[in-house]
Amino acid sequence: MARWLYSIGWLLATPLALGYLLWRSRKQPDYRRHLGERFGLHRRRRSTRPLLWVHAVSVGETRAAQPLLRALLERYPQHELLLTHMTPTGRDTGAELFAGPRVQQAYLPYDHPWALRRFLRAWRPAIGIVMETELWPNLVAVARRQGVPLAFVNVRLSPRSLRKGLRFGRLIRPALAGVDLVLAQTRADAQRLAVLGRDDVTVVGNMKFDVTPAPAMEALGHRWRLAWLAGRGAGGLPRPCVLAASTRDGEEALLLDAWVRHLRAGQGADAGGADAQRGAGSADQEHATAPRSSPLFIIVPRHPQRFGEVADLIARHGLRYERRSAVDAAGPLDCDVLLGDSMGEMAAYYAAADVAILGGSLLRFGGQNLIEACAAGVPVVMGPHTFNFAEAAAQAIDADAAERVADAGRAVAVALAIACDDERRQSMSERAADFAERHRGATARTVAALARLIER
């Protein structure tokens, strides 16, 4: 009964969903493309080779799926792979990461039973592998009726998501019970899934630890660092660089306010670092740092449709800025702020930075992926809201790879303290890389568990 009402609700909401796509397409025309796929109108697949289907809703899930897809393609050379998404940015990221004749892409239809039946009949997958927590009740029911086993992998379930799931328990519990295999990131995630009625959950770790940055992107970031920062500080020292990574709506204003206060106070990076260090209570690390010039602040918004909005915000703060899209990667950079308005270059931004402020953690968004920064050996400063990566955040702090602060003002102060203290930054950098390395291996455990479904 609950799923029947849910399906009626989806049917009634369809005009709103179409309106949302058209509204988003004003800034991102890709939202108007492939509309038929949203309703299961896919070309029938002609290949007779077995197909592994992986669903990664958007950019973060697609990047997290990178080691899994590579492992599956390597282990099953006779199989093809379908990668589905819900957002154009996720689809673009997939195309960038997985170009090749064995990998195809499409949108997963909305959760209409008739659309999902069309989708499964067109593609005929041998298995469906869903990244993280995209639990769609009709998808589970239709896949079960059509004999397509479903596995949910790299699953995380925050306390807030658990509360939401309990409110819709009559809908969620049967859907969760209908999944053939559930692999969770942490023991806490497994315990919360048990509250929703799923006891047979295997904890395999977080596959995001297995994501390795593309060598070309790392090399690009090192070139940026040499061109933009090396020898441009006081006394020829490198100019300090703070990266605000994957920021969300409202956070840029808070960070820019703090950055302007720093500049207007007349602090060079040396004074800012020492003062922030004393304010942070790091008396044991109060050693002198060489004077440097004004640091560079790089802001990379999470969503590309906000690039223009953030550019206007930087200008209103009276700061000199450049857009990455308009800057020569090998040329000089003379500005206070660089707006990262490029896609697929986050690994390069990390390679260029001394320290990263974690977007999504200063306001109640739950935090973005801190693992990518740690894997690049970049110390992390995070705000109070990291429930999307609660265990990884706590472990990174314990490993001295990251620090938690109360607000954006403290985030800027502590980030500058780290960036301007070579000894402290190098120590945290080494600990961050070691922390990421110690938690690798979830992909191999995931593939081993999936093999029981794929090879049966």
N, C-alpha and C positions, 0 to 999 in steps of 0.2 A: 504493500500500500504506500509506504513512504517513498519508494523509488518511482512509483506511478505518479505521485504528486510532484516529485522532483522533475520528472520528464515533462509534465504539463508546464511547470515553471520555466524550464528551459525553452519550451516552445513559445511561451508568451514573451520571454526575454529576447528572442531572436531579433526582432526589429531594433531593440536597444543595442544589441551586439553589433549589428550592421552599422548603426549610427556611430558607435564608438570607433569602428574601423575607419569610417569615412572621416570622422573628426580628427583621428590621429594621422590620417593620410595628408592633411593639410601641410604638415611639416615633414612627414615621412611618406612619400608616395608609395613606398613598398607595401603599405598596409592595404592598398587597393588591389594589389596583384595576387593572383592565385586564390581569388575569393571562392571559386568552386570547391577547392580542396577543403575549405572550412566546413563543407556540407557533404563530404565524402565523394565528390566528383573527381576521381582520379582515373587516369588512363590505366587500363588493365595491364598488369605486368605480363610480359610474354616469356621471360626467361624461365627455364625449368630448374635452375640451380636453387638450392635451399636458401631462404632469406632470413637473416637475423634483423629484427626490428628494435631499434633503441629510440626512446623518446626523451628528449632534453628540451624543456620548455623554452628557455631563453639563453642568454649569453653565459651566465655563471654555470648552469647545468651542462651546457655544451662543452665548455672548457674542462669541466670536471670529468666529462665522459671521454675526453681525449685519450687517456691511457687505456681505458676499457676497450674502446673501438680498435685501437691499434693491436691490443692483445687478442681480441676476437678475430680480426683479419689475419693475424699471424697463425693462430691456432687452427682456424677453419678456412684453409685456402680455397676450398671448393664452394664456399658460401658467398653470397652477396649480402650487402648491408643496407638497410633503410634507416635514415636518421630523420625523425620528425621533430617539429618545433611548434610553438604557438606565437612567436614574435618574429618580425623580419630581422631584427638584430641577431637573434639566435640562429636564424637560417643563414645569414651572411657569415657569421662566425663559423658555422659548420662547413660552409663552402670553402672558407679560407683554410680550415684545418684539415679537411678530409677530401680534397679533390682526388678523383681517380675513378676508373670505370667500375669498380666494385661497390662504390658508395653512391646511393641515390638519396634525394631529400624531398620532403613534402611537409605540408602542415597536417597536424593531427586534427580531425574534425572536432567540432563542438560536440558535447556529450549528448547527442541525439541518438537513440538506438538505430534508427534507419540509416543515419549518416555513417555510423560506425560499422554497420553491416556492409555497406558499400565499400568502405575503406578496406576492411579485412578481405572481402572477396576480390578486390582489385589487386591487392599486394600478396595475399596468401603467405603470410609470415609463418615460419616454423616456431617462433617464440617472440614474445613482446617483453622488452626490458625497459622499465620506467625508472628514470633517474630521480632520486630524492623523494618528494612527498606529493606527487601529482596523482592523487587518488580520485578517479572519476567513477562513480557507481555504475553508470551504464556501460562504460568501457569494460569494466571487470565482468559484468553480466553477459555482454555480447561475446566477448572473447571466450568465456567459459562455454557458452552454447555452441560456438563454432570450433571448439577444440584447440584453441590457441593458448598455450600456457603463458602465464604472466609472472614476471619476477620484478619486485621492487628492490632496487639496489641503492647503496649509499644513502639510505633513508635517515633523515633527521626529523625529530618531532619536538619542537620547543614546548615549554609549559603553556604558552599562549595558544599554540595550535592544538594542544591536548584539550584545553578548556573549550575551544571551538568545536572540536570533534565530539566531545561529550554532549554538547548542546544538540548536535545532530546525530546522536548515537544510533537511532533506528535506521538511519541511512548509511552511516559510516561503518558500523560494526559488520553488517553483512558483506559490504564491499571489501573490507580488509580481510575478512575470513575467506573470501573467494579468490584471493591472490595465492598463487602456487608457492612462491618463495619470497621471503622478506629478509633482506640483509641490512642491518643497521650500522650506523657509524660508531655509536658508543653504547655502553651499558645503560646509561641514563635514557637514551632514546629507546632502547629495548624495553626498559621498565615502563616508560610512558605508553608504548605500543601495547604492552600487556594490560594496562588499565583500559584500553579500548577493546580488549578481548582477544588480542593476538599474542599467544604465549610462545609459539615456536618461531622465535626470531633469533637469527644468528648474528653476532657482532663480529664484523670483519675489519673495522677501521674506516678511515675517510680517504677515498680515492683522490681527493684534491692534493694530498701529500705526494702523490705519484706524478702529478703534472710537472713536466719539465719545460722551462721556457725555450722557445725556438732560438737556436744559436744566432740566427740572423738578427733577431730582435735584441738579443743581448749585445751583439756587436754594434748595432745601431745606437743603443743607449750609451755604450762606451765612447762612441764617436761624438755623441751629443756632449758628454761630460768633458771631453777634451776641447771641443769647439766652444762650448758655452761657459764652462766653469774654470778650467785649468788656467792658473796664472792670472786670473782676473780679480782676485781679491787683493787686500792690502799686502804690500810686501811680496807680491807675486804668488801668494798662497791661493789654493783653490777657493772659489766662491762657494760658500755653503748652499746646499739645496734641500728644501723641504717639499715633499710631495703630498698633496691631499688626494688620496686615491679613491675613485668611485664615490664621489660625494653625492648626496641626495638633496632634494629641494629643501631650502631653509638653512642648510649647513654652510653653504658658501658665504652667505651674508655674515654669519657668526665668525667664521674664520677670517674673512677679510676685515671685519671690524677689529679683531685682535691684531691682525698683521699691520693695519694702519696705526694702531696705538703703539706698536713696537717701533715703526718708522718715525712717527711724530715725536716719540720720546727721545729721539736723537741717539738711540742705541745702535752701535755697530753690532755686528754678530758676536764680537767678543764680549761686550757688556751684556747683551741679551742672553748669551749663553750662561755667563756667570751668575747674573741675577736670577734667571729662571732656575738654575741649579740650586741656589740657596733657597729660593721659594719652595722648591720641591722637596726640601729637607734632605738633599743628598750631600750631607756634610763630608762624608767619607770620600766623595769624588770632586771636591772643590780644589782642583789644581789649576794652575794658570793655563790659559790658552792664548795662542798668538793672535794679535789683532787681525781682523778680516773686514772686507767691505760688506755692503748690504747684501743679504742673502737673496737667492732666487726662490720664489714660491711658484710651484707648478700645481695647478688645479685641473683634475681630470673628472668631469661630471660623469655620473653613472649612465645617464640616458642622453643619447645624441640630440634629441629634439630640444634639449635645454642649453645647447652650446651658445646660441645667440643670447638667450636670457642671461646666462652667466657672464658673457662678454660685456653686456650692458651694465651688469652689477659691478664688475671690476672698474669700468670707466666711471661710474657714479661715485666710487670710493676715491677717485682722483689718482689712481695708480697707473703707471705706464705699463702697458701689457702688449704682448704679441700672441697671435694664434699659431699653434703648431702647424696648421695647414698652410700658413703664409711664410714660414721660416725655413731658411736653408739649413739643412741638418748639419752642414759642415761650416757654416758661417758664424760670425759673431752674434751675440745676443745681448742687447742693451735694454733691459726692461726690469720692472719689479716683479711682474707676474707673467707666467706663460700659461695660456689656456690650452689644455690638451684636448683639442677638438678633432682627434683622429681616432679611428677604430682599429682594434687589433694590435695596438702598440703598447699595451700596459707593461709588458716585460721590458720594453725599452725604457719606459719612464722609471721603473724600479732600478734598472741598471745605471741610470743617470743620477739617482737621488742618494742623499746621505741618510735620510730617515723618512718614514711614511706615516701620515696621519690617516687612520682608517675611516673611510667614509661609511655612512650609515650607522655609526656608533655614537655620534654626538646628539642625535635626536632619536626618537623611538622607532627606528627602522630595523634594529636587530643586528646591524653590522654587516659589512661585506667580507669577502674572503681575505683573511690575514695570512693564510698559508702561502699564497703566491709571493707575498713580500718576504716572508721568512726564508722561503726556498731560494730567493735571490740574495739572501744575506743582508736584508735591509731591516734595521730596527723599526719597531712599530709602536706608535702612540695611539691608544684607543680611548674612546669615551666610555660612558657607563652602560651603553646599550649594545650588548653583543650576544643576545640570546640565540641568534642564528648559528653561532659558532661558540657556544658557551664553554664546552670542554676544551676545545683547541685554544681559546683565548686564555683560560685559566692556566693551561699547561705552558703556553708561551710566556706568560708572566712569571710562573714558577721557574722557567728556564732562563730568566733574565734576557729574553729575546724581545720583550714588549713591556710597556708601562701603561697603566690605566690612569686616566685623569677624570676630573669631574665635569669639565666643560670645554668649550672651544678656546677660551682664553688660556687655560692651563695647557691645552693641547699644543698651541703655538709656542708657549714659553718652554715647555719641556722638549718639544721637537727641536727648537733652536739650541737648547742646552746640549742635546745629544750631537747635533750636527756640527757644533763649534768646539766640541771636545774630542779630539782625535782618538785619545786612548779609550774613552768611554764608548765612542761610536764603534771602534774596531772590536772591542770586547763584545758588545751587543750583536754586532754583525756576525761574528764567529759563532756565538751562541744561537742566533736565529737559524743559520745554515745547519748547525748540528741538530737543533730541535726538529727541523723539517726532515732531515735525513733519517733520524731515529724512528719516525712514524710512517715510513714508506712500507709498502707491501700489501695494502688493501686490495689493489687491482688483481694481484695473483690469487688471493683468497676468494675474491668475487668470481673470477673466471672458473676456478675449481668448483665452486658451488653451482654455478650456472651449467657446467658440463653435465650434471646429472639430468637436467631438463633438456638440453640440446641433443645429447647423445643417446637418450633412452629410446 
